[in-house]
């Protein structure tokens, strides 16, 4: 566990090259990194993400900690139960819904642990995935700010760290070792409904966070 006085950050951690690179980047910047992997109930090979997280804990003792958070219930509520109706209005954007669930759970984790920063491994060249588009990211960033949390995407711009710097032969080997979601690998061709989809989910996210943090819950 990191010292309470040091900088702390939550990494949305899949175990892939990008989230691993982001982890190493922040550790080298003096942060204690909380690596958070989410179990939405539709993932295969989750053990690979766990293995990669534990490998980082061994590589950087006392500098990071890996956890798997269960987000099955809220994922079903936010993205799966309304899937048929959502598809009529917005198309197939369940991956956006999943990332929004992860964001809500990460915000809750931050609130419980006194953390004010979240980071992911999003990259501009992967904007064929709906959650890695400005239409998604701007709304997600705004939602995090409303909860006094900065949501960072260090690989997205040209000034961030290069994952290749942490590739094999560099400072840390990062072969992809990550889970795969049954709903994933569905690139988009039309962005026009992404922002509307995200906005439609924000009230439920806000209520979920408020309910969980409520003293009576």
N, C-alpha and C positions, 0 to 999 in steps of 0.2 A: 504494500500500500504506500502511495506517495505521501511525502510530507505535506501537511495541511497548508504550509506557507508557500509552496512552490506553485508554478503555473500548472494548470490541469486542463485537459481537453478530452472530449469524447470523440472517438473515431468510429464512423460507421464502417465496420470491418467485415469484409467478405473472405479475406485470406488471399485474394488475387494480387497481382502485381501492383495495381494502383493503390489500393488501400494499404498495402504493406509499405509502399514507398512513402505515402503520407505519414504513416506511423513513424517510420525511421526519421523522416524530415522533422517532425515535431519533437521527437526525443532529442535529436541533435540541437534543437532550438531551446532545450532546457525544460521541456514540458514533461509531466507525468501523463502518459497516454492510457486512457481507459478504452480498450478495444471491445466494442460491443457488436456482437453478431446476433441476428434475430432469427427465431424459429417461428415461421408463419404457418407451419403444419403442412406445407406443400413443397418441402425441400428434400432433395436427395443429397447424400454425401456431406451432411452437416459435420461429420467427424473430421473432414479435411480442414474445414475452417477452424475447428477446435484445435487440431494438431498444429496448424500454422500459428494460431494465437499462442499456444504453449511454447512453440519454438522461439517466438519473439520474446516471451517472458524469460526464457533461458539465455537468449542472446543479450538481453538488456535487463539484467536482474535489478529489481527495485526501481525500474523506470517505466514499466507498463504492466497492465493487468488485463487479462481477457475474460469476458463473460458472455454467456449466451442468454438472451432474454426471450421469454415466451411472449409472442404477440399474436397468438392464434385467435383469441377471442375477439380482439378489436379488428383484426384483419377480416374475419368473417363478417363482422358488423358493418365495417366501412366499405369493403370492396367486393365481397363475395355474395352476400345476400342480395344486394341491389344490382348485381352484375348484369342481369338480363335487361333491366330498365335502363341502366347506365349506357349499355351498348346502343340502345335505340336513339339516345340523345347525343352521345359523345364518341361512339365507336369503342374499340377494345383498348381501354386504358387502365386495366387492372394493375399493371406494374407501377403506374403513378399512384394508385391507391395503396399499394404495398409500401412504397417509399414514404408516403404520407403517414402511414401507421408507424413506420420506423422512426420518423421524425418526432411524432407525438411521444413515443416511448423514450426516445433519446432525451427529449425535453424533460420528461418526468425524471429520468435518471439524473440529469443535471440538477434539477431542483432539489432532489433528495441528497445530493452529494456536494452541493456548493460549487458547481461548475458552470461557467458562462460561455463556453465555446464548444462548438461541434464542427467536425470536418469530415469530408468524404473524399472519394477518389474520382469524382466526375471529371470528364475530359470533353473539351469542345468537339474533338474529332469523333466522339461517340454520341453526337446529338441525334442520331437515328433512333436512340432510345428516348421515349417521351420524358422520362424524369431527368434527362441530361440536356434539356432544352431551356432557353431563357423563359419560355412560357411557364414552365414548371418552377424553375429555380427562383425566379423573382418573387413569386407568391410564397414559396416555402421560406425564403430568406426573410420576407416581411413577417410571416407568421412567427418565426423564431424570435425576431426582434421584439414583437409584441409581448414575448415572454422573457424579455431581458437577456436573450441569448444570441450570440453571433454565430451564424451558420456559414462556414468557410468552405471554399472549393479551390484549394491551392494548386491543383493540376490544371484547372480550367483555362487560365490565362497563359500568357507567354512568359510571365515573370516568375512562375512557380517552379518547384523542383521538377527535374526530369526523371521519370521512373527508371530510365535507362541507367542513371547514376547509381541506382541501387540494385541493378540486375547482376546476374552471375558474372563474376570478374570484377565487380565494383565493390562497394563497401558492405553489401549484404546480399546473399542470394535470394531471389524472390520468384521461384517457379510458382505458377498458379496452383494453389491448393485451396479450392473454395467449393462451397455447396452450389447446387444448381436448383433453381425453382421450376416447378412444373408449369408455372404460368409465364416464365421468362422467355428470352430469345424471340421476342416479337417486335422487330423494328417497325417504326411508323413511316408512312409516306405523306401524311397530312397532319399538320400541326394545329389546324384551325380550332379544334375543340379542347385542346389541352388546358388552357387557362380556365375555360368555363368549367371543366371537370374538377380542377383543383379547387376553384372557388366554391363549388357545390359541396365539397367535403369539409371545408374549413369550420363551419359551425359545429359539426359533429366532433371534430378534433378538439375544438375549444371546450366543448361541454365535457368530453372525456377527460381531458386534463384537469378541468375544474373539479369534476366529480372525484377523481382519484386523489387529488390534493386536499379535498374537503376534510376538515377535522372529524366529521361524522362518518367518513367512509372507512 
